[in-house]
Structures are given as C-alpha cells and as structure tokens.
Amino acid sequence: GASGGSQLARSLALVGASAPMLELGRRIGALARADSTVLIRGESGTGKELVARAIHGRSARREGPFVAVSCAALPDSLIEAELFGHEKGAFTGAHQDRAGRVERAQGGVLFLDEVGELSPLAQGKLLRFLEERRFERVGAGRGATREADVRVLAATHVSLERAVALGDFREDLYYRLNVVELALPALRERLEDLPLLVEHFLAGASATPRVSPEVLAALLARPWPGNVRQLRNAIEAALVALGDGPELRVEHLPPEPTQEAAQGVGAAVSAAVRAASEAATPPVELYATLRAEFERSLIAAALAASGGNQVAATQLLSMNRATFRRKMAAYELGGPGT
C-alpha cells in the first residue's frame, strides 16, 4: 500500500526516480508476490538488506519474522548451532535449549548476507538444508527433525560465478540460491538520483540547510565506490562541518578519499625509499621494507576510500577478505568492521 511505499522511500538506498530504480521497484513488487529463493547482488553500500526487507515487507510473509545471518561472521565450529539451534548439554557451554536462525525465521524470511563468504563446510550444511528444507537442533537426535517454513533471500557483493570457477563456491549451492537473480544498480549508474538522495539525507537534520549548486556538481563528479552508504556518510560529515550554518558549501564536504589516499600511498613509499637510501639499507631488506610500506599504505587508503567499510575496501583492492584481515592485523590497522 501507500504507507509501505513511503516507508520504503524513507529507508535510504531505495530513494530515486531513475530508470534503474523504477525497474528495481517493479521487480521488488513482483518478487514479493512469489515465494522463490532470490539472490540479490550488488556492490557494497547499494542497499542489499534494504531490498530484502522490502521484499519481505510486501510479501505474504510480512507478518512473520525477518532474520538476518551475517555469513562472513559464522565460524565453522558454530555453524550448525547458529543456523539450526541446540539442545541443552549438546556441547560445552550449551546451558539451555536455544532456537537457531532458521527456527526463529519460521513463517518469515531467512536473509543470508554475504553468502559468498561461507566456508566450504558451511556451504555443505546450507546446501543440505536448502535441498531438504528440514533441520534438527544440535544434540536433538534424528527423531527430532523439523520442517522449515522459511523463504530464503541471499545477498552477495562478489561474483559467485567467478567463485565457482575458482573452486571457492559450490556450483550446486550456487544453483540452489540463484533461482531468481536481482542485480542492484551502483550509485554511479543512477547519478540522476543523487540530488534526491542528498535531499533525503538532509531531511534528517534539525534545520535543513540550503545546498549550493557547486556542492551538487562536486558530488556528481565523484566515483562513489562505497555507493549510497558512502554518500550518506559524506553528507553526515558535511553537516558536522557546517554546524548551524544556513548553506552547505564545497568546503564543508569531506575530501575525496581516493585521490587523497593515493597521494598518501605515493608519499609514504617515497619517504621509505629516501630513508632507506640514506641508511644504506641492503637491497633484500629494502624490497621487503618498501613492499610492507606500500601494502600498509594501500590498505589504509582503501579503508579511507570506503569510509572504513572492510567489505568495500576488499572490493577496491580485489583482495580476499581473509588475506585483507590478516594484513590489517599485521600492519595494526584496526578500524570499524563491515
């Protein structure tokens, strides 16, 4: 109904009147009328969970729960207990019966976020569940199998076809998840929506400032690798810089991170080369030092460019998430998660 639509518009990434967004709205409506599994793909910050919630909110399951699972955060040791629940005493620390995510989603939607990050073991468990649509709590025994009444919506920012080709993702699971595919547009593919989005984000301010034409021009010229989420963060930062001023101007915008960060990488490496030549560092050590300095700067730059979002930063560098996290820890680059 109308209230659902306006609520949807208020929900952030789904603001827009461009052709890609009108098409997305149409597809959300069509998918809400079905009960099939949907694979939602899109870059980091495009609003995949919002779209999943919109499908749920317009479907026959809207009165049922919406349960999200962050697949990247599922350790192998806890997969079954997390998804299917456990009985008291099933393992050390299982002090009481606990429903898993599937059970909590009964009658509603199970949303598998970043499904491409599942380990091989987790992929096998999920495949079996999707094939049988039955589950049992850990420690419950075979007789306690339950029927699952959930609709599965999955999301990914990586190409699962490529992951299948590389042997990182099971082909049979890919086909189980990709019954219907929904691709979300990147912000750069719907730039005509940017003024509407800016207006939408400013509407949350206590006193909505005017926006100078130069600000819109500057925002339209940026590449937005972190998409709508990055735009929202930029507007929030600009509002802080503006204080209670009447007009948002270019100087209030945060610097464009990529360009600044790239200069930072170059400067850091040049400084390391200079320092090494002055200290007459042996060539073997010099290479290792420079490589570490370059990697550290590059990861810091990617994090800056993505507003601290690790998923977006790994995308920018085409680096696998485990490697990225390992290097972050090695170079002591702490920061907010995804």
C-alpha positions as CSV (number, residue, x, y, z in Angstrom):
1,G,0.0,0.0,0.0
2,A,0.9,3.7,0.0
3,S,2.3,3.6,3.6
4,G,4.6,0.7,2.6
5,G,5.9,2.7,-0.4
6,S,6.6,5.8,1.6
7,Q,8.2,3.8,4.3
8,L,10.3,2.2,1.7
9,A,11.4,5.6,0.3
10,R,12.4,6.7,3.8
11,S,14.6,3.6,4.2
12,L,17.6,5.1,2.4
13,A,19.0,3.3,-0.7
14,L,15.6,2.9,-2.3
15,V,15.2,6.6,-2.9
16,G,15.2,7.5,-6.6
17,A,13.2,8.2,-9.7
18,S,15.8,7.0,-12.3
19,A,15.0,4.2,-14.7
20,P,17.1,1.6,-12.8
21,M,15.3,2.5,-9.6
22,L,11.8,2.3,-11.1
23,E,12.7,-1.0,-12.6
24,L,14.0,-2.2,-9.2
25,G,10.7,-1.1,-7.5
26,R,8.8,-3.1,-10.2
27,R,10.9,-6.2,-9.6
28,I,10.6,-5.9,-5.8
29,G,6.8,-5.9,-6.2
30,A,6.9,-9.0,-8.5
31,L,9.3,-10.9,-6.2
32,A,7.1,-10.1,-3.2
33,R,4.2,-11.9,-4.8
34,A,6.4,-15.1,-5.2
35,D,8.0,-17.3,-2.6
36,S,11.1,-18.3,-4.5
37,T,14.7,-18.0,-3.3
38,V,16.3,-14.8,-4.6
39,L,20.0,-14.0,-5.0
40,I,20.5,-10.2,-4.5
41,R,23.7,-8.9,-5.9
42,G,25.3,-5.5,-5.7
43,E,28.4,-3.7,-4.7
44,S,28.9,-2.8,-1.0
45,G,26.6,0.1,0.1
46,T,23.9,-0.5,-2.6
47,G,21.3,-1.5,0.0
48,K,21.0,-5.3,-0.4
49,E,19.5,-5.8,3.0
50,L,17.0,-3.0,2.5
51,V,15.9,-4.6,-0.7
52,A,15.5,-8.0,1.1
53,R,13.4,-6.2,3.8
54,A,11.3,-4.5,1.1
55,I,10.5,-7.9,-0.5
56,H,9.6,-9.3,2.9
57,G,7.5,-6.3,3.9
58,R,5.3,-6.6,0.8
59,S,5.0,-10.3,0.7
60,A,2.5,-12.8,2.2
61,R,5.2,-13.4,4.9
62,R,5.3,-9.8,6.1
63,E,3.7,-10.7,9.5
64,G,6.4,-13.3,10.0
65,P,10.0,-12.5,11.2
66,F,12.9,-11.3,9.1
67,V,16.1,-13.0,10.4
68,A,19.4,-11.9,9.0
69,V,22.6,-14.1,9.1
70,S,26.0,-12.5,8.5
71,C,27.7,-15.4,6.7
72,A,31.1,-13.7,7.0
73,A,30.9,-13.9,10.8
74,L,29.9,-17.6,11.1
75,P,32.8,-19.7,12.5
76,D,32.8,-23.4,11.4
77,S,32.6,-24.6,15.0
78,L,29.2,-22.8,15.5
79,I,27.6,-23.1,12.0
80,E,25.0,-25.8,12.9
81,A,24.2,-24.4,16.4
82,E,23.8,-20.9,14.9
83,L,21.6,-21.9,12.0
84,F,19.7,-24.8,13.5
85,G,19.9,-24.3,17.3
86,H,20.9,-26.7,20.0
87,E,19.5,-28.7,22.9
88,K,20.8,-28.1,26.5
89,G,24.0,-30.0,27.0
90,A,24.7,-30.6,23.3
91,F,28.2,-29.2,23.8
92,T,30.3,-27.4,26.4
93,G,28.6,-24.1,27.1
94,A,25.2,-25.2,25.9
95,H,23.5,-24.5,29.2
96,Q,20.0,-24.3,27.8
97,D,17.9,-25.1,24.7
98,R,18.3,-22.5,22.0
99,A,16.5,-21.9,18.8
100,G,18.7,-21.3,15.7
101,R,18.2,-18.7,13.0
102,V,16.1,-21.0,10.8
103,E,13.7,-21.8,13.6
104,R,13.5,-18.1,14.6
105,A,12.6,-17.3,10.9
106,Q,9.7,-19.8,10.8
107,G,6.8,-18.3,8.8
108,G,9.1,-15.4,7.6
109,V,12.3,-14.7,5.8
110,L,15.9,-16.0,6.4
111,F,18.3,-13.5,4.9
112,L,21.8,-14.8,4.2
113,D,24.0,-11.8,3.9
114,E,27.4,-12.0,2.1
115,V,26.7,-15.7,1.2
116,G,29.9,-15.8,-0.9
117,E,31.9,-15.6,2.4
118,L,30.7,-19.0,3.6
119,S,33.4,-21.6,4.3
120,P,33.3,-24.9,2.4
121,L,31.9,-26.7,5.5
122,A,29.2,-24.1,5.9
123,Q,28.3,-24.3,2.2
124,G,27.7,-28.1,2.6
125,K,25.4,-27.6,5.6
126,L,23.4,-24.9,3.8
127,L,23.1,-26.9,0.7
128,R,21.7,-29.9,2.6
129,F,19.2,-27.6,4.3
130,L,18.1,-26.0,1.1
131,E,17.6,-29.4,-0.6
132,E,15.6,-31.0,2.3
133,R,14.0,-27.9,3.9
134,R,14.3,-29.8,7.2
135,F,16.6,-29.3,10.2
136,E,17.3,-30.6,13.7
137,R,18.8,-28.8,16.6
138,V,22.4,-30.0,17.6
139,G,22.1,-32.7,20.2
140,A,18.4,-33.4,19.4
141,G,18.9,-36.8,17.7
142,R,17.5,-37.9,14.3
143,G,13.9,-38.2,15.5
144,A,13.6,-34.5,16.2
145,T,13.7,-33.3,12.6
146,R,11.5,-30.3,11.9
147,E,10.1,-28.9,8.7
148,A,11.3,-25.4,7.8
149,D,8.8,-22.9,6.6
150,V,11.1,-20.0,5.6
151,R,11.8,-18.1,2.4
152,V,15.5,-17.7,1.7
153,L,16.9,-14.4,0.4
154,A,20.6,-14.3,-0.1
155,A,23.0,-11.4,-0.9
156,T,26.5,-11.1,-2.3
157,H,28.9,-8.4,-3.4
158,V,31.3,-10.9,-5.0
159,S,30.8,-12.7,-8.3
160,L,29.6,-16.2,-7.3
161,E,30.2,-17.4,-10.9
162,R,33.8,-16.4,-10.5
163,A,34.0,-18.0,-7.1
164,V,32.5,-21.3,-8.6
165,A,35.1,-21.2,-11.4
166,L,37.9,-20.7,-8.9
167,G,36.6,-23.6,-6.8
168,D,35.8,-21.4,-3.8
169,F,32.0,-21.8,-4.0
170,R,30.0,-25.0,-4.6
171,E,28.2,-25.0,-8.0
172,D,25.2,-27.0,-6.7
173,L,24.7,-24.4,-3.9
174,Y,25.0,-21.6,-6.4
175,Y,22.1,-23.0,-8.5
176,R,20.1,-23.6,-5.3
177,L,20.5,-19.9,-4.3
178,N,20.3,-18.3,-7.8
179,V,16.7,-19.3,-8.5
180,V,15.9,-15.6,-9.3
181,E,18.6,-13.0,-9.5
182,L,18.2,-9.4,-8.6
183,A,21.0,-7.0,-9.5
184,L,21.1,-3.7,-7.7
185,P,22.5,-0.6,-9.5
186,A,25.6,1.2,-8.3
187,L,25.2,4.9,-7.4
188,R,27.3,5.8,-10.5
189,E,24.7,4.1,-12.7
190,R,21.9,6.3,-11.3
191,L,23.5,9.6,-10.7
192,E,20.3,11.4,-11.5
193,D,19.0,10.2,-8.2
194,L,21.9,11.9,-6.3
195,P,20.1,15.2,-5.7
196,L,17.1,13.3,-4.3
197,L,19.3,11.2,-2.0
198,V,21.1,14.4,-0.8
199,E,17.7,15.9,0.0
200,H,16.6,12.7,1.7
201,F,19.7,12.6,4.0
202,L,19.5,16.4,4.8
203,A,15.8,15.9,5.8
204,G,17.1,14.2,8.9
205,A,19.0,17.4,10.0
206,S,17.4,19.6,12.7
207,A,17.3,22.6,10.4
208,T,17.6,21.7,6.7
209,P,20.4,23.8,5.1
210,R,20.3,25.1,1.5
211,V,22.7,23.3,-0.8
212,S,24.8,25.3,-3.2
213,P,24.9,24.2,-6.8
214,E,28.7,23.7,-6.5
215,V,28.1,21.1,-3.8
216,L,25.9,19.0,-6.1
217,A,28.3,19.4,-9.0
218,A,31.2,18.2,-6.7
219,L,29.2,15.3,-5.5
220,L,28.1,14.3,-9.0
221,A,31.8,14.3,-10.1
222,R,32.8,11.7,-7.5
223,P,33.0,7.9,-8.3
224,W,31.3,6.6,-5.1
225,P,32.9,3.1,-4.8
226,G,31.0,2.8,-1.4
227,N,27.7,3.8,-3.1
228,V,24.7,5.2,-1.2
229,R,26.3,4.3,2.2
230,Q,29.4,6.4,1.3
231,L,27.2,9.3,0.1
232,R,25.2,9.2,3.4
233,N,28.5,9.3,5.4
234,A,29.8,12.2,3.3
235,I,26.6,14.2,3.9
236,E,26.7,13.4,7.7
237,A,30.3,14.6,7.8
238,A,29.4,17.8,5.8
239,L,26.6,18.5,8.3
240,V,29.0,18.3,11.2
241,A,31.4,20.7,9.4
242,L,28.5,23.1,8.6
243,G,27.4,23.3,12.3
244,D,24.3,25.5,12.3
245,G,25.2,27.5,9.1
246,P,22.5,28.2,6.6
247,E,24.1,26.8,3.4
248,L,26.1,23.7,2.6
249,R,29.2,24.6,0.5
250,V,32.0,22.7,-1.1
251,E,34.4,23.4,1.8
252,H,32.1,21.5,4.1
253,L,32.4,18.3,2.1
254,P,34.9,15.7,3.3
255,P,37.9,15.4,0.9
256,E,37.5,12.8,-1.8
257,P,39.3,9.9,-0.1
258,T,40.7,8.1,-3.2
259,Q,42.7,10.9,-4.5
260,E,44.0,12.0,-1.1
261,A,44.7,8.4,-0.2
262,A,46.6,7.7,-3.5
263,Q,48.8,10.8,-2.8
264,G,49.3,9.4,0.7
265,V,50.5,6.0,-0.7
266,G,53.0,7.7,-3.1
267,A,54.3,10.0,-0.3
268,A,54.7,7.1,2.1
269,V,56.6,4.9,-0.3
270,S,58.8,7.9,-1.5
271,A,59.6,8.6,2.2
272,A,60.6,5.0,2.8
273,V,62.9,5.0,-0.3
274,R,64.6,8.2,0.9
275,A,65.0,6.9,4.4
276,A,66.4,3.5,3.2
277,S,68.9,5.1,0.8
278,E,70.1,7.4,3.5
279,A,70.6,4.5,5.8
280,A,72.2,2.4,3.1
281,T,69.8,-0.5,3.6
282,P,70.8,-3.8,1.9
283,P,68.7,-4.4,-1.3
284,V,66.9,-7.5,0.0
285,E,65.7,-5.7,3.2
286,L,64.9,-2.6,1.1
287,Y,62.4,-4.6,-1.1
288,A,60.7,-6.1,2.0
289,T,60.5,-2.7,3.7
290,L,59.1,-1.0,0.7
291,R,56.6,-3.7,0.0
292,A,55.4,-3.6,3.6
293,E,55.2,0.2,3.5
294,F,53.3,0.1,0.1
295,E,50.9,-2.6,1.3
296,R,50.2,-0.9,4.6
297,S,49.5,2.5,2.8
298,L,47.4,0.8,0.1
299,I,45.2,-0.9,2.7
300,A,44.9,2.3,4.7
301,A,44.0,4.1,1.5
302,A,41.3,1.5,0.6
303,L,39.8,1.8,4.1
304,A,39.8,5.6,3.9
305,A,38.2,5.4,0.4
306,S,35.4,3.1,1.6
307,G,34.7,5.1,4.8
308,G,36.1,2.3,7.0
309,N,34.0,-0.4,5.4
310,Q,36.1,-3.6,5.1
311,V,33.9,-5.3,2.5
312,A,34.1,-2.2,0.2
313,A,37.9,-2.0,0.8
314,T,38.5,-5.6,-0.1
315,Q,36.4,-5.0,-3.3
316,L,38.6,-1.9,-4.2
317,L,41.8,-4.0,-3.8
318,S,40.3,-7.2,-5.3
319,M,41.7,-8.9,-2.2
320,N,40.1,-11.9,-0.5
321,R,38.7,-11.0,2.9
322,A,40.8,-13.4,5.0
323,T,44.0,-12.0,3.4
324,F,42.8,-8.5,3.9
325,R,42.1,-9.1,7.6
326,R,45.4,-10.9,8.1
327,K,47.3,-7.9,6.6
328,M,45.2,-5.4,8.6
329,A,46.2,-7.2,11.8
330,A,49.9,-7.5,10.7
331,Y,50.0,-3.7,10.0
332,E,48.0,-2.9,13.1
333,L,45.3,-1.1,11.0
334,G,42.4,-1.5,13.4
335,G,39.1,0.0,12.3
336,P,35.3,-0.4,12.1
337,G,34.1,-3.6,10.6
338,T,31.7,-4.0,7.7
